[in-house]
Every structure is written in structure tokens, then in C-alpha cells.
Amino acid sequence: MRNDEGLLAVFWDMDGTLIDSEPYWHESELVIARDNGGYWDMDLAWKGSGRPVPQIAREMIELGCTLSADEIGKQMIEFVAAKEREHMPWIAGVERVLADLRDAGVPNVLVTTSPREMAENLIAQAPANSFATYVCGDDDTEKKPSPAPYLLAAERAGIPRDRIRQCIAFEDSPSGLASAYASGMLTLAQTICRKGGESIDPKYRTVHGYDGVTAESLNALLTQTK
């Protein structure tokens, strides 16, 4: 499939796109607040979805949590990482898509703001040899919504700048969608983990889950949108 005009690679955000990890993050916030004199509830947790951990930590402190922002962030990441080591909450069908792309010779590339440990843990639990490379939150580059993470990931995958248009990115959050779109990739908004009522900018194509998504269908989509 890696021809002059076909699909060269598929780039994946992690949380909300490959895995439904939001319940783990919410649980971590509730536990930390409860154990350290603060107040937090599920409504607050959902309002924080997709926002940076330091921002959530500051809001938890405002509601009484006695830990520092750094300590809250550290404990949240440790909590979620432990949960993901026990059970990676893959979105239904995505492991099949990863394997199908691998078998078709189309590299999968992870682009996440999560720490390296969490990125590598996901790669280790994915179908064998699914991911060609990755960019994570520990890399020294601008963060989403800047296109820098996607441009760096493309460079690591050996995709020249003038052929980035032959790549597809799956994202779910506004900052992630903006990052992928600005890089020049065909950007698909995955809505399966989004709470009802959230709007998607019409410039993004949307998908809801992975039923019917294959290497062949993604290559055809890319070709049709040129």
C-alpha cells in the first residue's frame, strides 16, 4: 500500500482514541481529593477531560486538596499508569485496526502528551510490532495544539514534509485535532469516548468507533479526499 499516492502511515493519539482511559483519570482525581482534604466529584472530573494535568491539579488545590500541584500530578500519573499496566482499556476494534495496518505495511505512529512510561506500556500491550515509532510528553518539542508533535513523529517515521498529506491522524480532543490538522495530515475526529453534546468543528471528518475501519478503507478515504 505504500505507493506514490497511497496511505503512508497512520498517526494515533492515545487517550480517547486508542484507549478509553478517562475513567482511570477520574478515579485518580476522586481518590486524591478524598485522601487529602479536598472536594471533587464526577461533574468536575468530566469538565476537566482533555485538559493538562497541572491545570486540574491547581483546581483541586482551590477546592481544598492539601498536596502541591506537582505531587497531585505525580500521583495521578502513577495511579493511571498502574491501572493501565493491569488492564489496557482498548477501544473496541482498535487492536484489529492496528494489526490490519501493520499487515498491510502501513506504519502506526503514536503521538501522545502522556509520559514515556505510559506510551511505552501501551506499545508493549498492542499487537506485536504494530507501532513503528512514537512521540510522547517527555520529548523536547512544543505540545498540542502546536503541529510540532506530529511533525516530529512524521520525521521519526521517515515521512518527508511534502508527503505528510498522505498520512491520516486519529484524534479526539480539540487541541489534538488542531495539532494534527495543522501538520497537514487528514485528521479524523474519534467521537466514541466523547461526552454527549460536545461539538466537533465541521472541518474534521468524524468516526464513531472502529466498525468497518480497515487499512483498505483508510487508503480509500485518503484517495477520495485529495
C-alpha positions in Angstrom: 0.0 0.0 0.0 3.0 2.3 0.3 2.9 3.6 -3.3 3.3 7.1 -4.7 -0.2 8.2 -3.9 -1.4 5.8 -1.2 -1.5 5.9 2.6 2.0 6.2 4.1 1.2 6.0 7.8 -1.5 6.4 10.4 -0.9 8.5 13.5 -2.7 7.9 16.7 -3.4 10.0 19.8 -3.7 7.8 22.9 -6.4 8.7 25.4 -9.9 8.7 23.9 -8.6 7.5 20.6 -6.8 4.2 21.2 -7.9 3.6 24.8 -10.8 4.8 27.0 -8.7 5.8 29.9 -10.9 8.7 31.1 -12.5 6.6 34.0 -9.0 5.9 35.3 -8.1 9.6 35.4 -11.4 10.5 37.0 -10.9 7.8 39.7 -7.4 9.1 40.4 -8.7 12.6 41.0 -11.5 11.4 43.3 -9.2 9.3 45.4 -6.5 12.0 45.7 -9.1 14.7 46.7 -10.8 12.3 49.2 -7.5 11.3 50.8 -6.1 14.8 51.1 -8.8 17.1 52.4 -10.3 18.3 49.1 -13.6 18.1 47.3 -14.1 16.6 43.8 -16.9 15.0 42.0 -17.7 13.3 38.7 -19.1 16.5 37.2 -15.8 18.3 37.9 -13.9 15.3 36.6 -15.7 15.4 33.3 -15.2 19.1 32.9 -11.5 18.5 33.2 -11.4 15.9 30.5 -8.7 16.6 27.9 -7.1 19.4 29.9 -3.5 19.4 31.2 -2.8 17.6 34.5 -1.2 20.8 36.1 -4.4 22.7 35.4 -6.5 20.0 37.0 -4.2 20.0 40.0 -4.5 23.7 40.5 -8.3 23.4 40.5 -8.1 20.6 43.0 -6.0 22.8 45.3 -8.5 25.6 45.1 -11.1 23.1 46.3 -9.1 22.1 49.4 -6.6 19.5 48.4 -3.6 19.9 50.6 -1.0 18.5 48.2 1.2 20.6 45.9 0.3 20.7 42.2 3.4 18.7 41.4 2.5 16.0 43.9 -1.1 15.8 42.6 0.1 15.4 39.1 2.7 12.7 40.1 0.1 10.7 42.0 -2.5 11.0 39.2 0.0 9.7 36.6 1.2 6.9 38.9 -2.4 5.8 39.6 -3.4 5.7 35.9 -0.1 4.0 34.9 -0.7 1.3 37.4 -4.2 0.7 36.2 -3.1 0.5 32.6 -0.4 -2.0 33.5 -3.1 -4.2 35.0 -5.6 -3.7 32.1 -5.2 -1.6 29.0 -8.7 -0.3 28.2 -8.6 -0.6 24.4 -11.5 0.9 22.5 -13.4 -1.9 20.8 -11.9 -2.9 17.4 -8.8 -0.7 17.5 -6.4 -3.6 18.1 -7.8 -5.2 14.9 -7.2 -1.9 13.0 -3.6 -1.6 14.3 -2.8 -5.2 13.2 -4.5 -4.8 9.8 -2.4 -1.6 9.1 0.7 -3.4 10.2 0.0 -6.4 8.0 -0.7 -4.0 5.0 2.7 -2.4 5.5 1.3 0.9 6.8 3.2 2.0 10.0 1.3 3.1 13.1 2.8 6.0 15.0 1.8 7.1 18.5 1.6 10.8 19.2 0.7 11.5 22.9 1.2 14.0 25.6 1.4 11.2 28.1 4.7 10.4 29.8 7.2 8.0 28.1 6.4 5.2 30.6 2.7 5.2 29.7 3.4 5.5 26.0 5.8 2.5 26.0 3.4 0.5 28.2 0.7 0.9 25.6 3.0 0.0 22.7 4.1 -3.1 24.7 0.5 -4.2 25.0 -0.5 -3.5 21.4 -0.5 -6.2 18.8 3.2 -7.2 18.2 5.2 -4.8 16.1 2.2 -2.5 15.5 4.0 0.8 16.2 6.9 2.0 14.2 7.8 4.9 16.5 6.2 7.4 18.9 6.3 10.9 20.3 5.4 11.5 24.0 5.0 14.2 26.5 8.6 13.8 27.7 10.0 14.7 24.2 11.6 18.2 23.9 9.1 19.7 21.5 6.1 22.0 21.6 2.9 20.4 22.8 -0.5 20.1 21.1 -2.2 22.2 19.7 1.1 23.1 18.0 1.7 20.8 15.0 5.2 20.1 16.3 4.5 16.7 17.9 3.0 15.4 14.6 5.8 16.9 12.5 8.4 15.3 14.8 6.5 11.9 14.7 6.5 12.1 10.9 10.2 12.8 10.8 10.8 9.8 13.1 8.6 7.6 10.8 10.7 8.7 7.8 7.8 10.7 6.1 9.1 13.7 4.2 7.3 17.0 4.9 6.0 17.2 1.3 4.2 13.8 1.7 2.5 14.4 5.1 -0.7 14.8 3.2 -0.5 11.1 2.6 -1.0 10.4 6.3 -4.1 10.0 8.5 -4.3 11.1 12.1 -6.9 9.9 14.7 -7.6 12.4 17.4 -10.4 13.2 19.9 -9.6 16.4 21.8 -9.8 20.0 20.4 -6.1 20.5 21.0 -5.1 17.2 19.4 -7.3 17.7 16.4 -5.9 21.2 15.9 -2.3 19.8 16.2 -2.8 17.0 13.6 -4.8 19.2 11.2 -2.1 21.9 11.3 0.6 19.4 10.4 -1.2 18.7 7.1 -2.5 15.2 7.8 -6.0 14.1 7.0 -7.5 14.4 10.5 -10.3 12.1 11.8 -12.2 13.0 15.0 -12.9 9.9 17.0 -16.1 10.5 19.0 -16.6 7.2 20.7 -15.4 8.5 24.1 -16.7 12.0 23.9 -19.5 13.0 26.3 -22.8 13.8 24.6 -23.3 17.4 23.5 -19.7 18.2 22.6 -19.5 19.8 19.2 -16.9 18.9 16.5 -15.5 21.5 14.1 -17.0 20.7 10.7 -13.6 20.9 9.1 -12.8 17.4 10.6 -14.2 14.2 9.4 -15.7 12.2 12.3 -15.7 8.5 13.1 -17.6 6.8 15.9 -15.7 3.6 16.9 -13.8 1.3 14.6 -16.5 -0.8 12.9 -15.6 -1.1 9.2 -12.3 0.7 9.6 -9.6 -1.2 7.8 -6.3 -0.4 6.0 -8.2 -0.6 2.7 -11.0 1.8 3.8 -8.5 4.3 5.2 -6.5 4.2 2.0 -9.7 4.7 0.0 -10.7 7.6 2.2 -7.4 9.3 1.7 -7.6 8.9 -2.0 -11.1 10.3 -2.2 -10.3 13.4 -0.2 -7.4 14.5 -2.5 
